[in-house]
Amino acid sequence: MKKSLKSKICAIGVAFIAAFIVLNILLTYFFMIPFSVFLSTKQMEKIAQTMEQEDSYTDEEFTNYIEQIDEDMNTSVTVIDGDKNVISTTKISEYHRKAVGEMSSVLFDRNKEQLDGGDVISMSRNSEKQTGVILVRVIKKVADNRYVILGRSYRSLEKAMYSAIVFDLLAGIVIILLGFVLVMKVSNRMIVPIRNMQRAAEHISNLEFDTRVDVQSEDELGQLGMSINRMSEHLEKNVEQLQNDIEKRKRLVRNISHEIKSPIAVIMGYADRLKVVLQKNPERALQYCEIISNESTRVDVLVREMLELSKFEQKAEELHPEIFEVKYLFHDIRRCFEDETVGKNITYEEEYDKTDRVKADFLLVERALNNLVRNAVSHAVGDHITIRVSGKKNGEFYEFRVYNTGSHIDETEFDSIWDPFSKVDKARTRGKGFGVGLSIVQEIVSAHDGYCSACNIDEGVEFLISVKG
């Protein structure tokens, strides 16, 4: 059975507290006595240094002073001369004997030269007469032929150490219990948001993006929750986009099938008839061949446009931007229009500033405008057909507009007309679609970081495209 994160956190927390308590006991056992002796030695050295300022070591005031030290700090004070004669002391035994104890005497004799040089001599040892008693001595020269001996004895230091260890054990048990409760509460506060993130991640893995993590903090867990929410939102948008793309692809396949089916059916029909009339009626056979050629050309154009659209969608078509005057672009558009509308009663109008300049791929922009003009010609209706092409600077963009007279586009069709082979009527009547031209226009505009749109105005329709630069 797998352990939960909560139980792991509790186990680690309790183990850490227990380890800390054990470490505290070990430090007490091994270092409490040496550390206490060290502190006592340093404290007595400071007391000895203060006695250097005394003028007399025999008067009543000094006696009261050392007795106060003995009473307050549990420190005996003895002042001797160079021959170890006791001048003043708080120890009754040394006062009556007029001599210092064995330990102090040995320490003085061994280190007299260092004491005369101004050093402070200290020593500690266990009493041989009384088990468990630790004696500490500090000797310092405080004046000419005057030496102070400070001493402390610890009769219950080991007992105090064992008492401290027992107290640490009892306190440790209480701390472990309280720590366990505290770790439980902390782990609960940590685990709840993690569980919420886990549930959100499971929903995301099932492509369900409606679950959000409730972010209540700004720490790492809160930032992780916000990241999961952002990831869920992005995945939701991407999945929706992917579904839309799949649907568009399906619709594109259906439209392509329909577009190719019609010319192929015509080719097959006239090819069969051609076999019959080839010898009997050569003129009609020639007409059939011309129809077959036209329909074959139509299929060829369709395939080439699809390949070109695919290149744009895959970003395989590289841009070659250059700065050019728009008058040359409008001149080429007019010439192409005149070549394709010979014999047709169509009015062509232009509106632009001949000094305008733009930075873009000349050939691609020309291709986009030609597609829009051809689309306008094919959809323009009425006795007096007008095609108007205009250009105008708009901030960092240059906008091109192509207008044609004719019937308006249904408002619901504006988003779909940019799709390949979009139809303006649901019956898919031949010749009523927009083909691939507008899709290529949209890709060219996107490559130039521009925008495009269409709207109904006056008695016709106007298409707008822009290029950045």
C-alpha positions, -999 to 999 in steps of 0.1 A, spaced: 0 0 0 14 34 -10 19 59 17 1 92 12 21 125 11 4 135 44 17 105 63 52 110 48 52 146 60 40 136 95 66 109 97 94 132 86 83 159 109 81 136 140 115 120 131 131 154 128 117 165 162 129 132 178 163 135 162 166 170 176 157 158 211 182 129 210 209 153 198 201 176 227 204 147 252 237 137 237 251 172 238 240 175 275 256 142 284 290 149 268 294 186 270 273 200 298 300 195 325 330 207 304 310 237 293 300 246 328 336 243 340 347 265 310 321 292 319 331 291 355 368 295 347 361 325 325 339 341 351 365 337 378 392 351 355 371 383 352 367 384 390 405 382 394 410 410 370 387 433 390 408 427 421 439 443 405 423 477 412 422 471 450 447 490 471 445 469 502 438 432 506 435 431 544 411 458 555 375 452 565 361 466 532 380 441 511 369 413 535 333 422 530 339 424 492 353 389 489 327 375 513 300 390 490 316 372 460 316 339 480 280 343 489 267 355 455 288 335 431 297 304 452 333 313 447 359 311 475 386 339 475 421 336 490 448 362 488 484 350 495 519 363 492 549 349 474 556 324 502 520 311 501 511 328 534 474 336 536 467 373 538 429 372 534 405 344 527 368 334 528 377 297 536 378 291 574 401 261 571 427 281 553 423 310 576 431 289 607 459 270 590 473 301 574 480 279 543 462 272 511 449 237 501 469 211 484 454 217 449 459 255 451 495 250 465 505 226 437 490 248 410 508 279 425 542 262 428 541 248 392 531 281 376 548 308 397 569 321 369 539 324 346 520 341 373 548 366 378 546 373 341 510 383 343 493 350 331 461 336 346 465 300 356 434 277 359 428 240 366 398 217 372 396 181 384 374 156 402 379 155 440 396 123 451 379 125 486 343 131 474 329 112 445 311 134 420 326 167 432 344 189 406 370 214 418 379 245 398 408 268 407 420 301 391 452 320 403 463 355 392 488 380 404 470 411 414 498 432 430 534 431 441 538 399 461 500 394 461 482 366 444 445 358 444 432 322 444 396 317 433 379 284 437 345 267 431 333 232 438 304 215 421 290 188 443 259 181 422 269 189 386 266 153 375 233 150 393 221 181 376 233 167 343 212 135 348 183 156 359 185 177 327 186 145 306 155 131 323 138 165 318 148 165 282 133 130 277 100 140 293 99 173 275 107 155 243 77 133 246 55 163 251 71 181 222 67 151 199 30 148 207 25 186 202 47 185 171 27 156 156 -5 176 160 11 207 145 26 187 116 -8 172 110 -24 206 107 4 220 85 3 189 62 -35 193 59 -31 229 47 -5 217 22 -23 185 11 -57 201 4 -45 223 -25 -23 195 -38 -54 172 -40 -73 200 -57 -45 202 -83 -45 164 -87 -83 164 -94 -78 193 -119 -50 174 -136 -72 143 -139 -100 163 -155 -75 178 -179 -62 144 -188 -98 134 -197 -101 166 -218 -124 182 -192 -114 218 -187 -142 230 -165 -123 224 -132 -102 251 -117 -78 252 -88 -89 275 -60 -57 295 -54 -56 309 -18 -19 318 -15 10 333 -34 36 308 -25 50 280 -47 17 260 -43 -3 290 -53 18 297 -83 16 260 -93 -22 262 -90 -23 294 -112 -1 276 -137 -25 246 -139 -54 270 -144 -36 288 -172 -26 254 -188 -62 243 -186 -74 275 -203 -48 272 -230 -55 236 -236 -92 243 -238 -86 270 -264 -62 247 -283 -86 218 -283 -114 240 -295 -92 253 -322 -81 218 -331 -117 207 -333 -126 237 -355 -96 229 -377 -107 193 -380 -142 204 -389 -128 229 -415 -107 201 -430 -137 178 -433 -157 206 -449 -127 214 -472 -125 177 -483 -163 177 -490 -160 210 -509 -129 199 -529 -147 166 -538 -177 186 -550 -155 210 -570 -135 183 -586 -165 160 -592 -183 185 -615 -155 190 -641 -145 153 -640 -182 144 -647 -182 168 -676 -149 155 -690 -161 119 -687 -195 127 -704 -180 146 -733 -153 120 -737 -179 93 -742 -198 114 -766 -166 122 -785 -162 86 -794 -197 86 -811 -195 119 -830 -157 118 -839 -163 105 -874 -199 116 -881 -197 152 -869 -161 165 -867 -172 201 -858 -191 189 -828 -162 167 -818 -140 197 -819 -165 215 -796 -164 185 -772 -126 186 -772 -126 223 -763 -150 217 -734 -129 188 -722 -98 211 -724 -115 239 -705 -127 216 -677 -92 200 -675 -78 235 -672 -103 242 -644 -91 211 -625 -55 220 -630 -61 255 -617 -80 241 -587 -51 217 -579 -25 245 -582 -45 268 -560 -48 241 -534 -10 235 -535 -4 272 -532 -28 275 -502 -11 246 -486 23 264 -489 9 295 -473 -6 275 -444 26 257 -437 46 290 -439 67 276 -467 62 308 -488 90 332 -479 84 369 -479 106 393 -499 96 427 -485 107 458 -504 97 495 -503 77 505 -534 53 532 -546 18 520 -546 11 536 -580 30 508 -597 9 482 -579 -23 499 -589 -11 502 -625 -5 464 -626 -39 457 -611 -57 479 -637 -38 462 -666 -48 428 -653 -84 439 -649 -85 453 -684 -71 421 -699 -96 399 -682 -127 421 -688 -124 428 -725 -158 434 -740 -176 437 -706 -194 468 -695 -177 473 -662 -166 507 -647 -132 505 -630 -123 532 -605 -91 539 -584 -86 561 -553 -51 565 -538 -23 589 -533 4 585 -559 31 595 -534 22 567 -510 49 541 -503 47 508 -486 71 481 -475 58 446 -484 62 417 -508 51 433 -541 42 401 -559 22 386 -530 3 419 -524 -4 421 -561 -17 385 -560 -40 393 -531 -55 423 -549 -59 405 -582 -78 377 -563 -101 403 -548 -107 421 -581 -114 388 -599 -138 379 -570 -155 413 -574 -159 408 -612 -174 373 -608 -199 384 -581 -208 419 -594 -243 421 -608 -265 448 -623 -268 469 -654 -241 493 -643 -213 474 -627 -187 493 -608 -154 480 -594 -135 504 -572 -100 498 -558 -86 522 -532 -56 526 -509 -49 547 -478 -24 549 -450 -38 540 -416 -11 544 -389 15 517 -394 -8 498 -418 -16 504 -454 -52 495 -462 -65 483 -496 -102 483 -504 -120 465 -533 -157 474 -539 -181 459 -563 -218 466 -570 -241 436 -565 -262 418 -539 -251 418 -503 -236 389 -485 -256 373 -456 -243 385 -423 -238 349 -411 -215 342 -441 -188 369 -433 -167 345 -412 -169 316 -435 -162 334 -468 -125 332 -461 -126 294 -459 -116 275 -491 -146 268 -515 -170 287 -493 -205 289 -508 -229 318 -505 -258 295 -508 -264 261 -492 -274 245 -525 -237 247 -537 -248 261 -570 -218 260 -594 -202 294 -598 -216 308 -565 -186 300 -544 -155 320 -535 -131 291 -543 -96 293 -528 -89 329 -538 -100 345 -505 -82 319 -484 -50 328 -502 -57 365 -497 -61 359 -459 -29 339 -457 -10 367 -476 -24 393 -452 -15 372 -422 21 368 -435 23 406 -435 9 409 -399 -22 426 -413 -59 422 -411 -88 417 -435 -126 420 -434 -157 423 -456 -188 444 -452 -220 454 -471 -221 490 -481 -245 510 -503 -255 487 -532 -226 463 -531 -198 447 -510 -164 459 -500 -134 438 -490 -106 453 -470 -70 440 -465 -40 456 -449 -3 451 -447 20 463 -419 47 486 -432 
